[in-house]
């Protein structure tokens, strides 16, 4: 299950006995809402994933009308299979009511509608009603998502509705003084069975993050992120499965050449080497070039190139 969320930083209200000026408060009184479970270790994931598009030619376009309607169009072509995929999304917000309306369509001919209500019923509470329909197959699906975030805690619960019975996805993260602990579960009511049971622990400061997780008691993983300087970010990840002797690991880095250009590189234990270059050509126009090389079979071919172009107006 995928949970999406955003974090914010809040300042605890000044107690009367301490005076009204928040400037007198020590930094320990400034408390951040922890990230949702899916975003634990996100900084390391971004170093490994962003700035690459191996084997794809991609085009992303974002525009906004005068009335405030946002349009997002994406298209991609797989250089190996020549398969073309595309999607269109429109979004309209009524901030005064905390409402967001989203319509989606993709080349699989799946239509989606999403309605979100945030900070209206209760501060920090977000409700989302999500439906999809495929005219070709007649398949329909519905989902209700809830998310609640306050200082020290971020919780979410999604319910997927199915004819056989709903599936419940739940997650919670608590944080205190940089330490984070999270739990994620999935319960299939049709089978009366817990199908997902995950735990995670992490530590986060301004320029350093540590994340470890256990999935279903069998898969173990961890990641480290460090911002070495204003221009250099690095990340390491590890993963292994119980009963297997093989350990998967990778190292990645991103270097900001200047305010408009950056270069990324990563390598894993299978000797797959990836490099990426991102250049902002002008405001609202971003170009990404990437390549993946199999270090064990350099002369055998099969290496992948990627090209991405992002336009925003």
N, C-alpha and C positions, 0 to 999 in steps of 0.2 A: 504494500500500500504506500501511496505517496502522500505525504503531508507537506503542504506549503505554508510558509509563514514568514513573517518579518520580525526583527527584533527592534527594540527601541530602548532609549536610556531615559530614566525618570529620576527626578530628585525628590526624595522623601520630604513631605511637608514639614516645615519648621515647627517644632513644638513651642508653645507659648513661653515655657520657662527658659528656652534657649534664645529667645528673641526672634524677630521676624526676618532677619537677614540670613539667607542661605549661604552667603559668602563666609560666615563664621564656621560653617560645618566642615569637618575633616572629609577627606576623600572617601573614607569608609562608609559615609552616609549616602554616597551616590551609588545606586543599585541598578543594574541592568536587568531587563527581562531576558532570561536565557533563551537560546534558540530552540526551535522545535526539534524533534528527534531526527528528522531527515537532514537537518542542517548541522548536526554535530560533526565536527571535523571538516566543515565546508571549505575553509580556507585552503587546506591541503588538497581537497578534491578539485578546487578551481585551478590550482597550479598544474595538476595533471590533465585536466580536461579542457580548459578554456584556451583558445588560440590555436586549436587543431581542428582539422576536418578531413581526415585521411580518406581518400577514395571518393570524395564528393566535390561537386561543383554547386555551391549554394548562393542563393540570393535572398536577402531579408530586407523588406521595406516597411518602414513605420511612418505613418502620417497622422495628422490630426486636423479635423475640420474646424471651421470657425465656430460651429455650434458645440464643440467639445467632444465630438465622437472620435475615438481613436481607431485607426485601421492598422492591422498588422498582416502582412502577406509574406509567406515564405515558400520557397521552391528549392528543390535539390535534385540532382541527377547523379546516380551511382555510376562511376566510371567503369566498374567491373561488369555490372548487369545491365547498364543503360536504363535502369528503371527510374522513372521520374515521379516525384512526390511533391505535393503542394498543399498549402493550407491557407485559410483566410479567417481572420478573427476581427470582430468589431466590438468595441467596448464603449459604454456610455456611463458616466458617473454623475450621481446627484449627491454631492458632498454634504449638503445641508441635511440630507436625510440618511446619510451613511449607506446609500444604495449604489450598487454597481451591476449593470446588465451586460452580459457577454454572450455573443452569438459566434459559433464556430462551424467551420466546414472544412473537410479535407478531400483529397482525391480518392480515398476509399469510399467516398459518398456517404460519410457519416456526419450527421447534423447534431450540434450540441447547443444547449442553452444553459446559462448559469446566472443565478441571481444571488447576490451577496449583500448581507446586512451586517454592518460593523459598528460597534460602539453605540448602539441605540437601546437595546434591551438592557444591557449592563456594560459598564466601562471595561474594555478589554475582551468582550465577547464578540465573536464573529460567526455568523451562520451563513451557510452556502447551500443552495439547492441546485443540483446538477443533473441534467437529463441528457441522454443521447438517443438518437434514432437513426437506423439505417434503412432507407427506403428499399434498397435492393433485396435485403433479407427479411425486413420487417422486424428486426431485432430492436428491442427497446431496453433501456437501462435507466436506473435512477439512483441517486446518491444524495444523502444529507450529510453535510460536514459541519462540525462544530470545533471551534478553537477558542481557548481562553488563555490570556496571558496577563500576568501581573508580576510585580517584583518577586523574584526568587522562583517563579513557576511558569511553565508553559505546557498546556495540556491540549490534546486534540482527540476527537472521536468521530469516525466516519462510519456510516452505515450504508452498505451496498444492498439494494433491494433486488431479489431474484425470486422467480416463481418457486424454486425449491426451498427458499428460506433466506432471510437476510444474513449478510456477513458483516461482522463488527470489527472495525480496526480501531485500536486505541493506542495512545502514546502519551507519555508525560516526561518532562524534564524539570529537575530542580537544580538551582544554582546558588552558591554562596561563596563569596570572596574568591571568585575565579574557578572554584571547583564545580563540576557539572556531573549529574548522574541521571540516566534516562532508562526508560523501559518502554518496549513496544510489543504489542500483541495483536493477533488476529484470531477471531473465533468464528467458526463456521457453524451456524445454528442448524443447518440441514443435517450435518453429520455429528452435531454436538461434540465438536472436536476443536482443540486449540491447534491451529495450523502454523502459527508463528509466535515465537517466544524469544525476544531479543533484549539484551542488556548492554548498556554503554556507560563508561566513565571517562571523564576528561578534565583537563585543566586549561584555562584560557587567560592570557594576559594580553597586553597591547601588541606585542611583537612575537609572542610564542604561544603555540597551541599543541596540546597533547590529547589524543583521542584513542580509546581502546573499546572494542566491542566483542560480544559473544552472541552469535546467532544460532538459536535452536540447540544450544549446548554442544554444537559440533563444529561450527566455523568460528575461527578466531581472527581478529584483525586489529590493526593499530596504525596510526599515522602521526607524524610530527610536522608541524609547520613553523617556520621561523622567518621573520623579516630581518634579514641581516643588515640592510641599510635602506635608505629611501628608494634606492634603485633595484636592489636585489632581494628576491624572495625565493626560499627553498622549501622543499617538502620531501618527505620519505614515507612510504607506506609498506606495510607487511601484512601477510595473510597466510593462513594455513588451515587445513581441515583435519579434524581428528581421524586417526587411522591412516593418514597419509604422511609419507616422509618428506614430501616436497613442500618447500616454503616459497611463496611468491612475494617478491619485493620489487620496489621501484624507487628511483630517485628522479626528482624534477626540479627545475629552476626557471625563474622568469627574471629577465633583466630589462629595465626600462632605459632604452638608449637616450631618449629625450622625451619631451612632453607628448610627442605625436607617434613615437615608434617604440616597439618592444620586441624582444626575441625570447622564445621559449625553447626548452629542450628537456627531454626525458628519456630514460632508459630503464628496462626491466630485466629480470633474471633470465628471460628468454632471448636476450640480446636484440630486442626490438628497440631501435633508436628513432625517436620522433623529434622533429624540429619544426618550429613555427615562427613566422614573422608577421607582425601586425603593424599596419601603418594607417594613420588617420590622414587621408589625402586632403581633406578640407572639412570644416565643421559639418557633421552629419553624414560623412562618407568615410567608411572604414574598409580597408582591404586586408585580407588574411591569406597568407600562403603557408602551406604546411607539407611535410613529407615524412614518410615512414620507411625506414630501411631495416631489412632483416640482416643483422650483423653476422649471423651464422651462414647465410647464403647470399653473400653480396653479389656474386657472379651469376646466380640462378635467376635473377629477375623477380618479378612479383612485388616490387616495391610500389608504394602508393603515394600519389600526390593529391593535394587538395587546394581548392580555390574558393574563397568566400568573399562576398561583397555585401556590406550593410549600408543601407540608405535610410536616413531619418530626416523628416522635415516637419 
